Amino acid sequence: MSARHRDDIVMLMHALLDKADDLPEEARIRALSVLSEHDGVLRSEMAQLGDEEGVVRLDSGIQVAPDAALTGVGAVPLTQGRRQGSASTPPAAAPVRLLGRERLAEWLENLIVSILRAGVDSASASPTVRALLRPDPEEEPLPASLILARWAGRLRRALQAHDALMVLLLLEGGRLAAAALKESETNPLAELWLGKWVLQGRNEERYYGRALVELGRERVDGWNRGALERRHLVDPATAEVFCEWARHQETGLSVGPCPRLVTVALASAQRLPGPTWLHLHQYSVSPFIESVTFEALAAQAHRRVDTILDAYFEGQRRAPGISEPFVVFAPEPGSSSPLTPVGTDNRTLPLIGSSALWAEALEKLWSHEAPRLLAGRIVLRLGRMYLAPCSALFGASDKLTFSRLS
């Protein structure tokens, strides 16, 4: 609740109490339910008299003495200034601060309800939804979680595209997160959305002496367009995919161009319900990648489209709204169009991107030969599965060409 909402309720309660002092005990006002609107956001607030003189409880029922400092969700003292001549507005109380868990759970629930009330086709134009997806900096800030920022960015994009299936998938992820946030401090899903799991290094594995190849680097939406940067690295020996990501231009990411060979001296990885996060502590980087390394990647690549789709749906089952799998795909040489590559199971995996530039580059390269590899993120758009390519590999072992597409 903002200070403005709280002060409005306090002023109203203050005035009504002054008017009601002459009423018999059984007729006196004990509680108010107020429906207020601020910047297009409707809020239902409950104000209730406490057991002590001049104490009002807001929502949570936490009581604070009239001379105590406000440190949590709860009581607003009314005794200061009351009966000091008139029913004037009492002095503004200190800001009420919600804990991160409570703030995030409330925000998720309000956003979900607002979207469902407005409908998918109208939600992107709803003042309530737009206000919730751009939190007021004067309000208590939401947790600085990359998972939360990415979820909000994907939801905004899906609403703008009127993509009902994607919206419902993301809302289900938000619903599960809100429920987890209300359970306990040790719930892994809650800590993931709060950003604590990664920050505290839980569920961590150590890696030594591994060679990883970066095959993709992309900017994706967070609270703002293109606010997050992700780097996708693949182990040529096992095809395991790791992800470095942070806010764009934030320190903490490893150095070097894409593509690059990263020789890991010490790293930690966290197998979260979404992507496997990678933290490189000690490493060396080389922009030169031998053909044998690319051949190893080609040997490990997916060749059947159905296995890619199965992996996508399994990720959504485990972590709806969070999982965004990155895959390495080796299409069949006989694909009729560069934008609709085919797997060995004769199923197509159409490509999609944010601009026409990557498509033009890919068509130009494909006019000479089919790619050996396509590396990118699997996305669901309007009920159809696509590959958003980050890179492509062309040529034979003696002459390989790597092309970035994002």
N, C-alpha and C positions, 0 to 999 in steps of 0.2 A: 504494500500500500504506500502510495507517495505521501509526502508531507502535506501536499495540497488536499488530497482526499481526507486525510486524517484531520486536518484543521477544520475542513467543512463539517465533518461529522461532529467534532468536538463543539463547534460553535452552535450547531443545531441542538445537541443534547443539553448544552449549557443553558440555552434560552428556554427550552421546554422544562427543565428542572426548576428554573426560577419561577416560571408560570405555575408550576404544580405544587409549590410548597404549601399552599393553603388547602389542598385537597386532602380528604381522609386517607389514611395509610393504605387501605385496600384499593384505592383508585389511583395511586401514584404510578408514574411511568417507571418501569424497571428495565426495559430494553427497547431498542429500535433496530429495525431492519431497513437499510437504506440502499437503494439501487442508484448508483452514480455513473456518470459518463465523463471520461477525460480523454481527449484526442481520439475519439471514436471507439474507445474501449469501455465496455460496460463492466461494472464491478458490483458485487453484492456484499455489503459490509454489515456486520452485526455489532452493535454497541450495547453493552449491558452494564448496569450498576454493580459494583463490587460490594463486599461486606463492609468496607470501611467508608467513612465519609469522604466524598469527593473523588472516588476512584472509578474509572470506567474501563471495562475490558473490551478490547477489540479483537474479534475473531478467535484468537487462540486461548483466551481466558487467563493468560498470565497476568498477575496483579503486581502493581508497583506502587509503593507508598507515594503520597503527593510530593515529597521532597527528594525522592530517589531519582537517579539518572536513568534514562531509558536506554537499555542495552540490548533488548531483544524484541521480538514481536509481542505486542501486548498492550499494557495499560497506559492510558493517557490521564494525567492528573487534571482535575477540574477545579480544585480548591483555590489555586492561585488566581487571583483576580475576581473570583466569584463573590458576589455581595459587596463589591467594592464601589458601589454607586449605581451600576446598571448592568445589563446583560451584554456588555461589550465583548468583542472577540478576545478570548484568552491569549496569552502570549504563545507564540509558536513553540511546539515541543521539538525536542531533538529528533533527527531522522530515525525512523524505525528501520532496523537492518535485519533482513532475512538471512538465515544461514544459506550457504551455497546449495545444499541439497533441497531445502524447502523452496528456495527461489526458483531453481531449475525445474522441479516437479510441478510447481504452480504454473510456470511459464509454458511448459509442454502441454499440460492439460488445457489451459486457456487457449493455446494455439490450435490444438486438435479440435476442440469444441467449436471454435470460431470458423474453422475451415469447413467442418461438417454442416454447420448452420448455413453458411454462405453457399455451399456447393462448389464442386471442383471448377466448374465453368466460370463462376463469379468470384471465387476466393481471391484471385490475384488483384482484383479491383476493390476488394473490401478494405475500408479504412482500418478496421480492427486488425485484420490479418497483416496488412502492410505495417502497421505500428508495432505489432508483436515481432515481426521479422526484422525490424530495425529498432532494437531496444533503446529506450531513452537513456542517454549517458548520465542523466541526473538521478536515475533510479539505481537501485543496488545492481551492480554489474553481474552478468551471467559468468559462470566459470570460464576461464581461458583454456578451453578444451578444443583441440583440433577436430576431434570426432564430432563435437557439437557444431562447430563452425562449418564443417563439411556437410553435415546433415541439413543444416539450415540453407546452405547454398544450393544443394540438390533439390530441396523442397521448393524453394523459390523458382528455380528453373522449371520444375515439373508443373507447378501451378500456372506459370506463364504459357506453357505449351498445352495446357488443358489435358495433361496426361494422367487420366484417372487411375490407371493401374499403378503407375509409379508413385502417385500421391498416396494411395492407400497402403502401398508397401512401406513407404517412409513413415506414414502415420502409425502403422503397426509397430515399427521400431521405436518411435517416440512414446507410444503407449507402454510398451514393455519397459522402457527406460524410466518413465514416471513411476510405474509400479515398483521397480527396483529401488528407486531413490527413497521411497517411503518405508522400505523394509528395515535395513540395518546398515551400519557403517562398513560392514565387511562384504557387502554384496559386490562381486566383481564387475557386473554390468554397470552398476551405479558409479563405481569408481572410475570406470572407463569413460563414461560420459562427463564426469567431473574433471577428467584429466589427471587423476591421482595415480592411476595404475602405472602409467608410463613414467610419470615423474618420480615415483617411489621405486621403480625398478623391479616390480613384482613379476613373477612368472618368467624369469630371465634365464637365458641360456648363453653360455660363453662360447666363442668361436676363436680358433687359432689356425693360422696357416692355410686359409682357404682363399681360392681365387674366384672373384665375382666379376661379371661383365655387366656394365650398365647398358641396357637396351632401350630405356625410355626415360624422358624427362618432360614433365608437363606442368602447366599452370591450371589449376582447377578453382572453381568458385568456393568461397567460404562466406563469411558475412558480406563480403564485397566480391565483385567479379574478379576472377583471377587472383584471389588473395593468398592462395596456398600453392606451394611448390612441392612436387613429389618426384622422386628419383627411383626407378625400378631397376634392381640388380638381380641377376640370375646366376645360379651356380651351374656351370656347364656340366659338372659331374652328376648332379642329381635333379636338375631342372627346378630346384626350389627357388621361389621368388621372394625377395626381400624389398622393403620399401623404406626409404628415407623421406621424411616430409616435415615441413615446418611452414611458418608464415613466410611469404615471399620476402626476400632480402634479409631474413632473420639469420643471425649467426648460429652456428651449431651444425650445419650441414657440412659434409666433407667437400674437399676441393677437387677440381679437375673437370674436363669437358665431357661431353657425351658424343660418341661412345668412349668408354675407358675400361681398362683392366685394373681392378682393385685387388691388390694382394693384402690380405688381412693378417696383421700380426696379433691384434686383439680387438674383438668386437663383441657386442652383446645383442641378442635378438629377443623380442618378446612376442610370443605367439598369442595374439589377442583374438577375440572373436571376429574381427575384421582383418585388416592386413597384418602381416608379420613385420613389425617395426625393427629397423636395424639402426644400431648406434655404433659407428666406427670410432674406436679410440686410438688405435695405432695401425697405420696402414701405409702403403705406397701406391702410387698411381702411375699408370702408363697409358698414353693415347694409342699405343701400338698393340694391336691384338692379332695374334697369329691365326693363320687359316685353320690350324688344328683345333683351336678353341671354338671357332665358329662352327666347324664340322661337329664338334661335340654337342653344341647347342642344337644343331639341326637333328642330330640323332635322338635327342630328348624331347623334341617338339611334339605338340599335339598334331595328329593327322586326321582324326575323326572329329567332326563337328559335334556329334552327340556327346562325346566325353567332355567337351568344353561346356555345353549346356548343362550337363549333369553337375559339373563342378560349380556352376553359377547358382543353380537352384539349391544345392546343398549349402552353399555359403549364405544364401538368403534365409534358409530354414534355421541356421544356427544364429545368424545375426542380421535380421531384417533391417534394412535402412542403413547398414554400416558396411557390409561386405561389398567390395568392388574388385573382383579378381582381375589380375593381370596375367595374360597368357602368351605363350610363344606358339605360333601356328605355322605349320608347313603345308601350304595349299598344293593341290594337284597341278601339275604343269599345264594341263589342258583346260583350265578355267577360261570360259568364253569372254568374261569381262573383268577388268582389274578391280572393279568395285563390288563384284560378287564372287569371291574366290570359293572354291569347292574343296571339300575334304574327301578322304578315301571312302567315306560312307555315302558319297554322292549328294551330300547336303551342302547348301550354301551358307556362308557366314558373311553377310553383306557388311561393307565398311561404311563408317560415318565419321564426320569430323565437324569442326566448328567453322571452317572456311573452305573455299574452293581451291586454295593454294596447294594443299597436300594432295588433293585429288588430281590436279594437273600434273604435279611432279610424279605421282605414282603412275598415271597413265603414260607419261613420256618414257619412264623407265620400263614399264611393262610392255611397251610396244616392241622392245627388243627381246625380252625374255621374261618369263614368270619369276616372281621372287622365290628365293629359297625359304625365307622366313618372313613372317609378319608378327610383330610384337606390339601388343596394345591391351587396352582395358575393355572388358566386356560390359556393355551397357544395354539397358532395356528402355526402348522408346516406343510409346504408343502400342505396347503389346508385342513388339517384335525385338528380337535379339540382334545386336550389332557388335562389331569390333571397331573400337576407336583406335586406329593404329598410331603408335608413337614412332615406329621405325620399320624399315624393310631391309632385307639383305638380298642382293642379286649376285649372280655369277657363279663360276666354278671355283674349285679350291685354289687354282693358280692365279685367279683374278677375281676377288670378291669386292663388291661395292656396297657400303653401308650408307643408307639414306635416312636422315631424321625427317619425320613427318609431323612433328608437333614441337 
